[in-house]
């Protein structure tokens, strides 16, 4: 079932339920108040006639007493014989005062009015009783009061006018209920349509993006500052992130294809050279094999780096366990000294430190930093390595006296396949993935990595890692 229809049914149903409850209570209290008012009139009229106007039954005076009253009065003797009436006897229904006193009738309310209490304070009939008489489709409300001197005083009033008013009220309530039901459904539909309009816009935009793969589209922002407005802002931010990730993926695929194509092209070309020329001199053959081996090593390293970054993108986490960082740094330092080609490596401040981390990945991190420092430092240059403890972190600093990084390139050095112009010319075989992997390893250990550099003077890379238990 569509969400709009469900909103209409829920909101419309709730509104209709409240409307019918309010209308029902209004009807019940209104009807009961009228019937209670009628009973109040019967009691007060009968009490007035009994207390002030009726003396001895031998000389009744109902004609003078009841002419100004709203009800009809009838006087009976102790045997139930009618003695006097304020109205012609044939105009009133016959009744038995003794029967009404013996079996009082229920109030003439309907089933709805009987559900609510009386809203009108009225005198409680101490000795009298109420009754209802129906005759030829008409109803009368009767109140019978026994007299102290003997006999009975009876008050009657026709319920025709009140019954007609109640029936008219029922019809009016029914009409108003139907009108309210229609208004509730139409209003709920309008409110639901207006409330769901931003969601409809979001749906159209998402469908358009899915079909066109154009992540530059955005959901139009509305002036409303409610939950839907915040949702649209969040969706636009998400689309911006998806657009950046999508373009980064496109660049990554293009750069990876380019980087993979270069060694493969060299290997394929040399193999074709071997296939065409069988009698290649030994020296030239050795040179070709050396080129093939270098490119194969480069290709293997590139594939390994791409696999590492693929694991990073998939959300792979590293296993953390207590390790001696100084031991790892010392092992990486020894391996890096074998890679040096005239550069001098210095181990400056060196403090023991234990952290929680992955030993292999941390060694890879240090080797990346040392390898970069050696590559971009002249043979007579220097590379200094520092390991020192601070309050809550341990810091690794690799500083060289190499070619440096231009200021405009510093914000991009952690981007994949990004290489500044001096680096490209100095090391054509590089891939531009080392610092991206270094940052991922650092973040996996809850640390931070920062680079400062001056063009022509050198570069300093600082890695801060949280200290583990002693």
C-alpha positions in Angstrom: 0.0 0.0 0.0 1.4 3.4 -0.9 2.7 5.5 1.9 0.4 8.4 1.0 -2.7 6.1 1.3 -1.5 4.9 4.7 -1.0 8.5 5.9 -4.5 9.3 4.7 -6.0 6.3 6.5 -4.1 6.9 9.7 -4.6 10.7 9.9 -8.1 10.6 8.5 -9.1 7.7 10.7 -7.7 9.4 13.8 -9.5 12.7 12.9 -12.8 10.9 12.2 -12.5 9.0 15.5 -12.0 12.2 17.4 -14.7 14.0 15.5 -17.3 11.2 16.2 -16.3 11.0 19.8 -16.8 14.8 20.2 -20.0 14.8 18.3 -21.3 11.8 20.2 -20.6 13.4 23.6 -22.0 16.7 22.4 -25.2 14.9 21.3 -25.5 12.9 24.5 -25.0 15.8 26.9 -27.3 18.0 24.8 -30.1 15.4 24.7 -29.8 14.5 28.3 -29.8 18.1 29.4 -33.1 18.7 27.6 -34.8 15.6 29.2 -33.4 16.5 32.6 -34.7 20.0 32.2 -38.1 18.5 31.4 -38.0 16.3 34.5 -37.0 19.3 36.6 -40.0 21.2 35.3 -42.3 18.3 36.2 -41.0 18.1 39.8 -41.1 21.8 40.5 -44.6 22.2 39.0 -45.9 19.3 41.1 -44.3 20.5 44.3 -45.6 24.0 43.7 -49.1 22.8 43.2 -49.0 20.4 46.2 -47.5 22.8 48.7 -49.3 26.0 47.9 -52.5 25.3 46.1 -54.0 21.9 47.3 -55.7 22.0 50.6 -58.5 19.5 51.2 -59.4 17.1 48.4 -63.0 18.1 48.8 -62.2 21.6 47.3 -59.5 21.2 44.7 -58.5 24.2 42.7 -56.3 22.9 39.8 -58.0 25.2 37.2 -56.7 28.3 39.0 -53.4 26.6 40.0 -52.2 25.1 36.7 -53.4 27.6 34.1 -50.0 29.3 34.1 -47.9 26.1 34.3 -46.1 24.5 31.4 -47.4 21.0 32.2 -50.8 19.5 32.7 -51.9 18.5 36.2 -54.3 15.8 37.3 -55.6 15.1 40.8 -56.7 11.6 42.0 -58.2 10.4 45.2 -56.8 7.5 47.2 -58.5 5.0 45.0 -57.0 6.4 41.8 -60.3 8.1 40.7 -59.7 11.3 38.7 -61.1 14.3 40.5 -59.8 17.2 38.5 -57.5 18.1 35.6 -56.2 21.3 34.1 -56.8 20.0 30.6 -59.8 18.2 29.1 -59.6 14.6 30.1 -60.0 13.3 26.5 -56.9 15.3 25.4 -54.6 13.4 27.9 -53.6 9.7 27.9 -55.0 7.5 30.6 -52.7 6.5 33.4 -52.6 4.7 36.7 -50.8 6.6 39.5 -50.5 3.4 41.6 -48.9 1.5 38.6 -46.4 4.3 38.0 -45.5 4.4 41.7 -45.1 0.6 41.8 -43.0 0.4 38.6 -41.2 3.6 37.7 -40.3 3.8 34.0 -36.7 4.4 32.8 -35.7 7.8 31.5 -36.9 8.5 28.0 -33.3 9.0 26.7 -31.8 7.0 23.9 -28.8 4.6 24.1 -26.2 7.4 23.6 -27.7 9.9 26.1 -27.9 7.2 28.7 -24.1 6.8 28.6 -23.4 10.3 30.1 -24.2 11.6 33.6 -26.7 14.4 34.2 -25.4 17.9 33.7 -28.4 19.6 35.4 -28.9 19.7 39.1 -32.5 18.9 39.9 -34.4 18.2 43.1 -34.6 14.5 43.8 -38.1 13.2 44.0 -38.4 11.9 47.6 -41.7 10.1 47.2 -42.8 10.6 43.6 -42.0 8.4 40.6 -41.6 9.1 36.8 -43.2 7.2 34.0 -43.6 7.3 30.3 -46.9 6.7 28.4 -47.1 6.0 24.7 -50.4 6.3 22.8 -51.1 6.5 19.1 -47.4 7.3 18.3 -47.1 10.0 20.9 -45.2 10.0 24.2 -45.9 11.7 27.5 -43.6 12.1 30.5 -45.5 11.7 33.7 -44.6 12.4 37.3 -46.8 11.1 40.2 -46.5 12.5 43.7 -48.5 11.0 46.6 -50.3 13.6 48.7 -50.1 13.7 52.5 -53.9 14.2 52.8 -54.4 11.2 50.6 -54.7 10.9 46.9 -52.2 11.6 44.1 -51.1 14.6 42.1 -49.9 13.8 38.6 -48.0 16.1 36.1 -47.8 15.3 32.4 -46.0 16.9 29.5 -45.9 15.8 25.9 -42.5 14.6 24.5 -43.5 15.2 20.9 -41.7 18.5 20.5 -38.6 17.2 22.3 -38.6 13.9 20.4 -38.8 15.8 17.0 -35.9 18.1 18.1 -33.8 15.0 19.0 -34.6 13.3 15.7 -33.6 16.5 13.9 -30.4 16.6 15.9 -29.6 13.0 15.0 -30.0 13.8 11.3 -27.9 17.0 11.7 -25.2 15.0 13.5 -25.3 12.3 10.8 -24.9 14.9 8.0 -22.2 16.7 9.9 -20.4 13.4 10.5 -20.5 12.6 6.7 -19.3 16.1 5.9 -16.6 15.8 8.5 -15.5 12.3 7.2 -15.2 13.7 3.6 -13.4 16.8 4.9 -11.0 14.6 7.0 -10.2 12.4 4.1 -9.7 15.2 1.6 -7.7 17.2 4.2 -5.6 14.2 5.1 -4.9 13.6 1.4 -3.9 17.3 0.9 -1.7 17.3 4.0 -0.1 13.9 3.1 0.6 15.1 -0.5 2.2 18.3 0.8 4.2 16.5 3.4 5.4 13.8 1.0 6.3 16.3 -1.8 9.9 16.5 -0.7 10.1 12.7 -0.6 8.7 12.6 -4.1 11.4 15.0 -5.3 14.0 12.9 -3.6 12.7 9.8 -5.3 12.8 11.5 -8.7 16.3 12.8 -8.2 17.6 9.4 -6.9 16.0 7.6 -9.9 17.5 10.2 -12.3 21.0 9.6 -10.7 20.6 5.9 -10.9 19.7 6.0 -14.6 22.2 8.6 -15.7 25.0 8.0 -13.1 25.4 11.7 -12.8 26.3 12.3 -9.2 26.5 16.1 -9.7 22.7 16.3 -9.4 21.3 17.6 -6.1 17.9 17.5 -4.4 16.4 21.1 -4.5 16.6 22.6 -1.1 13.3 23.9 0.4 12.9 26.8 2.8 11.5 24.5 5.4 13.7 23.8 8.4 12.1 20.6 9.6 13.1 16.9 9.6 12.5 16.6 5.9 14.7 19.7 5.2 17.5 18.2 7.3 17.0 14.9 5.4 17.5 16.7 2.1 20.6 18.4 3.3 22.0 15.1 4.5 21.2 13.5 1.2 22.9 16.3 -0.7 26.0 15.8 1.5 25.8 12.1 0.9 25.6 12.8 -2.9 28.6 15.0 -2.6 30.5 12.2 -0.9 29.4 9.7 -3.5 30.4 12.0 -6.3 33.8 12.5 -4.8 34.2 8.7 -4.2 32.9 8.0 -7.7 35.3 10.4 -9.4 38.2 9.1 -7.1 37.4 5.6 -8.2 37.4 6.6 -11.9 40.8 8.3 -11.4 42.0 5.4 -9.4 41.0 2.9 -12.2 42.5 5.1 -14.9 45.8 5.7 -12.9 46.0 2.0 -12.0 45.5 1.0 -15.6 48.1 3.5 -16.7 50.6 2.3 -14.1 50.0 -1.4 -14.9 50.2 -0.8 -18.6 53.8 0.6 -18.5 55.6 -2.4 -17.0 53.4 -4.8 -19.0 54.2 -3.0 -22.2 58.0 -3.2 -21.5 57.8 -6.9 -20.6 55.7 -7.6 -23.6 58.0 -5.7 -25.9 61.1 -7.4 -24.7 59.5 -10.8 -25.0 58.5 -10.0 -28.6 62.1 -9.0 -29.2 63.2 -12.3 -28.0 60.7 -14.1 -30.2 61.7 -12.3 -33.4 65.5 -12.3 -32.9 66.9 -15.6 -31.8 70.6 -14.7 -32.2 70.7 -11.7 -29.8 74.2 -11.0 -28.3 74.7 -12.3 -24.8 75.3 -8.8 -23.3 72.2 -7.4 -24.9 70.2 -10.5 -23.8 71.3 -10.0 -20.2 70.3 -6.3 -20.5 66.8 -7.3 -21.8 66.3 -9.9 -19.0 67.4 -7.3 -16.4 64.7 -4.9 -17.8 62.1 -7.7 -17.7 63.0 -8.6 -14.1 62.9 -4.9 -13.0 59.5 -4.4 -14.5 58.2 -7.6 -13.0 59.4 -6.5 -9.6 57.8 -3.1 -10.1 54.6 -4.8 -11.3 54.5 -7.1 -8.3 55.0 -4.2 -5.9 52.3 -2.2 -7.7 49.8 -5.1 -7.4 50.7 -5.6 -3.7 50.1 -1.9 -3.1 46.8 -2.0 -5.0 45.7 -5.0 -3.0 46.5 -3.2 0.3 44.4 -0.2 -0.8 41.6 -2.5 -1.9 41.5 -4.0 1.6 41.5 -0.5 3.1 38.5 0.5 0.9 36.7 -2.7 1.9 36.9 -1.7 5.6 39.4 -4.3 6.6 40.7 -3.7 10.1 44.0 -4.7 11.5 44.7 -7.0 14.5 46.1 -5.1 17.5 48.3 -6.7 20.1 51.1 -5.4 22.3 54.3 -4.9 20.3 57.7 -3.2 20.9 57.8 -0.3 18.4 61.4 0.4 19.0 62.3 -3.2 17.9 60.2 -2.8 14.7 61.8 0.6 13.9 65.3 -0.8 14.5 64.7 -3.7 12.1 63.3 -1.4 9.4 66.2 0.9 9.9 68.7 -1.9 9.2 66.9 -2.9 6.0 66.8 0.7 4.8 70.5 1.1 5.3 71.0 -1.7 2.7 68.8 0.3 0.2 71.0 3.5 0.6 73.1 4.5 -2.4 75.5 6.9 -0.8 73.0 8.5 1.7 73.8 8.4 5.4 71.2 7.2 7.8 71.3 8.5 11.4 69.3 7.0 14.3 68.9 10.0 16.6 66.7 10.0 19.8 65.6 6.4 20.3 63.4 5.6 23.3 61.7 2.3 24.0 58.0 2.3 23.4 55.2 -0.3 23.5 51.9 0.2 21.6 48.9 -1.9 20.5 49.2 -2.6 16.8 50.0 -4.8 13.8 53.7 -5.6 13.6 53.9 -6.2 9.9 51.9 -3.2 8.9 53.9 -0.9 11.2 57.1 -2.2 9.7 55.7 -1.5 6.3 54.8 2.0 7.4 58.4 2.8 8.5 59.9 1.2 5.4 57.7 3.4 3.2 58.9 6.5 5.0 62.5 5.5 4.9 62.3 4.4 1.2 60.8 7.7 0.2 63.5 9.6 2.1 66.3 7.6 0.5 64.8 7.9 -3.0 64.5 11.7 -3.0 67.8 12.4 -1.2 71.0 12.9 -3.1 73.8 10.3 -2.5 75.7 12.7 -0.2 72.5 13.6 1.7 71.3 12.6 5.2 68.3 10.8 6.6 67.6 11.2 10.3 65.2 8.8 12.2 63.8 9.7 15.7 61.6 7.7 18.1 60.5 9.5 21.2 57.8 9.1 23.8 55.4 11.9 24.8 52.6 12.1 27.3 50.1 9.9 25.5 51.7 9.1 22.2 54.9 7.9 20.7 56.3 9.8 17.7 58.3 8.6 14.8 60.0 11.3 12.7 61.8 10.7 9.4 63.7 13.8 8.2 65.8 14.0 5.1 67.8 16.6 3.2 66.4 15.8 -0.2 64.7 17.7 -3.0 61.6 18.7 -0.9 58.0 19.1 -2.0 56.5 22.2 -3.5 54.0 24.0 -1.2 51.1 23.6 -3.7 51.7 19.8 -3.8 51.6 19.2 0.0 47.7 19.0 0.2 47.7 16.2 -2.4 50.6 14.0 -1.4 48.3 11.4 0.3 46.2 11.1 -2.8 46.6 7.8 -4.7 48.9 7.9 -7.7 49.7 11.6 -7.0 53.3 12.5 -7.6 54.7 16.0 -7.6 56.8 17.1 -10.6 60.2 16.8 -8.9 59.3 13.3 -7.7 58.3 12.2 -11.2 61.6 13.4 -12.7 63.7 12.0 -9.9 62.1 8.5 -9.6 60.2 7.6 -12.8 59.5 4.1 -11.5 57.5 5.2 -8.5 53.7 4.6 -8.2 52.5 7.3 -5.9 50.8 4.9 -3.5 53.3 4.7 -0.6 52.0 7.7 1.4 48.3 6.6 0.8 49.1 3.2 2.4 51.1 5.0 5.1 48.1 7.1 6.0 45.8 4.1 6.1 48.1 2.2 8.4 48.4 5.2 10.7 44.7 5.7 10.9 44.2 2.0 11.6 46.3 2.5 14.7 44.4 5.6 15.8 47.3 7.9 15.0 48.1 10.9 12.8 50.6 11.5 10.1 51.9 15.0 9.0 54.4 16.2 6.4 56.3 19.4 6.3 58.7 20.2 3.5 60.7 23.0 2.0 61.6 22.8 -1.7 65.3 22.2 -2.2 66.0 21.7 1.5 64.2 18.5 2.6 61.1 16.9 4.0 60.1 15.8 7.5 57.3 13.2 8.1 55.9 12.8 11.6 53.8 9.8 12.7 52.1 9.9 16.2 50.7 6.7 17.6 48.8 6.2 20.9 50.9 4.5 23.6 49.7 1.1 24.7 50.0 -0.6 28.1 53.5 -0.8 29.6 
